[in-house]
Amino acid sequence: MIFWTSFLAAIRLLVSGSPEVWPVIWLSLQVSGIATLIATVIGVPLGYLLGVSRFGGRAALMLLVNTAMGFPPIVVGLIVYIAISRSGPVGYLNLLYTPTAMVIAQVIIGAPLVIGVTTASVAGVSRDIRLQVRALGASRMQETMAVLAESRTGVMAAVIAGFGGVISEVGAVMLVGGNIEGRTRVMTTSIWFWTQYGDFGRALAWAIILIGIALVVNAVLTISQNASVVYET
């Protein structure tokens, strides 16, 4: 059965120590990890502002965020590709077909997810909490931290959503990274490569590795999220 043989092949790939395997896994985690971190740094503050603020044009901004959350990754890759290609506005930076270009594309994919989920989480915090904190003489920063602490499980869910959105993405990183062996090949593009090559067993083995690693990382994030709930209670 192909699924069983692919599972065994995945185990062999992991224990073989082949230079074809672990550098790909490491680059995948490096690119997606950095992209998730940047998306979090950008997305949580913006999500907080959208969650607590009421101003003209907020509805339009939320529409843009919600649309961006479902933006096709291949379109994001195309936009980034055009921007960093030789004839693009920042082509002089020579970012095309580099891990940096892949990070940029994944940040654009992940940030709206973080913003959207954080906004919903922060908006669900009772306004009374902010009023109580202000009455105690808290600064604006202290008020912000109090609201984020109250909504920390939702903020962690935003990080999980952002990571899930970028670790599984293939279209954008394929366009801007080029799937160059030893330089920009990651787990998702490895699946694409072996599928195109006709080796479905090896492609499925990489799929199993990707799912397994994503499961482990998300488990760690979920445990952290649950720990915050226990601490809160």
C-alpha positions in Angstrom: 0.0 0.0 0.0 1.5 3.3 -1.1 0.6 5.1 2.2 2.4 2.5 4.3 5.4 2.4 2.1 5.6 6.2 2.0 5.4 6.3 5.8 8.4 3.9 5.9 10.2 6.0 3.3 9.6 9.1 5.4 11.2 7.4 8.4 14.1 6.3 6.3 14.6 9.8 5.0 14.6 11.2 8.6 17.1 8.7 10.0 19.4 8.5 6.9 21.1 11.8 7.7 21.1 12.5 4.0 22.1 16.1 3.0 19.1 16.1 0.8 16.7 15.9 3.8 17.6 17.8 6.9 18.8 21.0 5.2 15.4 21.1 3.5 13.6 20.7 6.8 15.8 23.2 8.5 15.3 25.8 5.7 11.5 25.2 5.9 11.4 25.8 9.6 13.8 28.8 9.3 11.9 30.6 6.6 8.4 29.9 8.1 9.6 30.6 11.6 11.1 34.0 10.7 8.0 34.8 8.6 5.7 33.9 11.5 7.7 36.0 13.9 7.7 39.1 11.6 4.0 38.6 10.9 3.3 38.4 14.7 5.4 41.6 15.3 3.4 43.4 12.6 0.0 41.7 13.1 -0.6 41.8 16.8 -0.2 45.6 17.2 -2.3 46.3 14.2 -4.9 43.7 15.3 -5.0 45.4 18.7 -5.6 48.8 17.2 -8.3 47.5 15.0 -9.8 45.6 17.9 -10.1 48.5 20.4 -10.5 51.5 18.1 -13.6 52.9 16.5 -12.8 55.3 13.7 -14.0 56.3 10.2 -12.7 53.8 7.6 -12.3 51.0 10.1 -14.9 48.9 8.2 -13.0 49.4 5.0 -9.7 48.3 6.7 -11.4 45.2 8.1 -12.7 44.4 4.7 -9.1 44.6 3.3 -7.8 42.4 6.1 -10.5 39.8 5.7 -9.9 39.8 1.9 -6.1 39.5 2.5 -6.7 36.5 4.8 -8.0 34.6 1.8 -5.7 36.1 -0.8 -4.4 33.4 -3.2 -0.7 32.7 -2.3 0.2 32.4 -5.9 -0.9 36.0 -6.5 1.2 37.1 -3.5 4.1 35.3 -5.1 3.5 37.0 -8.4 3.4 40.4 -6.8 6.6 39.8 -4.9 8.3 38.3 -7.9 7.5 41.4 -10.0 8.7 43.7 -7.3 12.1 42.0 -6.7 12.8 40.9 -10.3 15.5 42.8 -12.2 13.0 45.2 -13.8 11.1 45.6 -10.5 11.3 48.6 -8.2 13.6 46.8 -5.7 15.3 44.5 -8.2 18.7 46.1 -7.4 18.6 44.2 -4.0 19.0 40.9 -5.8 16.5 39.1 -3.6 15.0 36.9 -6.3 15.5 33.1 -5.7 16.7 33.6 -2.1 15.3 32.6 1.3 14.8 36.3 2.0 12.3 36.6 -0.9 10.5 33.5 0.5 10.3 35.1 3.9 8.8 38.3 2.4 6.2 36.4 0.5 5.2 34.4 3.6 5.0 37.5 5.8 2.5 39.0 3.3 0.5 35.7 3.5 0.7 35.3 7.3 0.3 38.9 8.6 -3.4 39.3 7.6 -4.1 36.0 9.4 -2.5 37.3 12.6 -4.2 40.7 12.2 -7.6 39.2 11.6 -7.6 36.7 14.5 -6.0 39.2 16.9 -8.6 41.8 16.0 -11.5 39.4 16.8 -9.8 38.3 20.0 -9.1 41.8 21.3 -12.6 43.1 20.3 -14.1 40.4 22.5 -12.4 41.8 25.6 -14.9 43.7 27.8 -14.5 47.5 27.7 -14.9 47.5 31.4 -11.4 46.0 31.8 -9.9 48.9 30.0 -11.9 51.4 32.1 -10.8 49.7 35.3 -7.2 49.7 34.3 -7.4 53.4 33.4 -9.1 54.2 36.8 -6.1 52.6 38.5 -3.9 55.1 36.7 -2.3 52.8 34.2 -0.4 54.2 31.2 -1.5 53.6 27.7 1.1 50.9 27.3 0.0 49.2 30.6 -3.6 49.3 29.3 -2.5 47.7 26.1 -0.6 44.9 27.9 -3.6 44.3 30.2 -5.9 43.8 27.2 -3.5 41.6 25.4 -3.0 39.5 28.5 -6.8 39.1 28.8 -7.0 38.0 25.1 -3.7 36.0 25.1 -5.3 32.7 24.2 -6.8 34.4 21.1 -3.5 36.1 20.3 -1.8 32.7 20.5 -4.4 31.3 18.2 -3.5 34.1 15.8 0.2 33.0 15.9 -0.9 29.4 15.3 -3.0 30.5 12.3 -0.2 32.5 10.9 2.3 29.6 11.2 -0.2 27.2 9.7 -0.8 29.5 6.8 2.9 29.9 5.8 4.4 26.4 6.6 1.9 24.8 4.2 2.3 27.3 1.4 3.9 26.3 -2.0 2.9 28.7 -4.8 4.5 31.9 -3.5 7.7 30.3 -2.4 8.0 28.4 -5.7 7.7 31.6 -7.7 10.1 33.8 -5.6 12.4 31.0 -4.4 12.7 28.9 -7.5 13.0 25.5 -5.7 16.7 25.5 -6.1 18.2 22.4 -4.6 20.5 23.2 -1.7 19.4 26.8 -1.7 15.7 27.4 -1.7 14.1 24.0 -1.7 11.7 23.5 1.2 9.3 20.7 2.2 6.3 21.9 0.2 8.3 22.5 -3.0 9.9 19.1 -2.5 6.5 17.6 -2.6 5.8 19.5 -5.8 9.1 18.4 -7.3 8.8 14.7 -6.7 5.2 14.8 -7.9 6.2 16.4 -11.2 9.0 13.8 -11.4 6.4 11.1 -11.1 7.8 9.7 -7.9 4.5 9.8 -5.9 5.8 7.6 -3.1 8.7 10.0 -2.4 6.3 13.0 -2.7 3.9 11.4 -0.2 6.9 10.7 2.1 7.7 14.4 2.1 4.0 15.2 2.7 4.1 12.9 5.8 7.3 14.6 7.1 5.7 18.1 6.5 2.5 17.1 8.4 4.5 15.5 11.2 6.7 18.6 11.7 3.7 21.0 11.5 1.9 18.8 14.0 4.8 19.0 16.5 5.2 22.7 16.1 1.5 23.4 16.4 1.3 21.0 19.4 4.0 23.1 21.2 2.1 26.3 20.4 -1.2 24.8 21.5 0.3 23.6 24.8 1.5 27.1 25.4 -2.0 28.4 24.6 -3.6 25.9 27.0 -1.0 26.8 29.7 -2.1 30.4 29.4 -5.7 29.4 30.0 -4.7 27.4 33.1 -2.6 30.3 34.4 -5.6 32.6 33.8 -8.0 30.4 35.8 
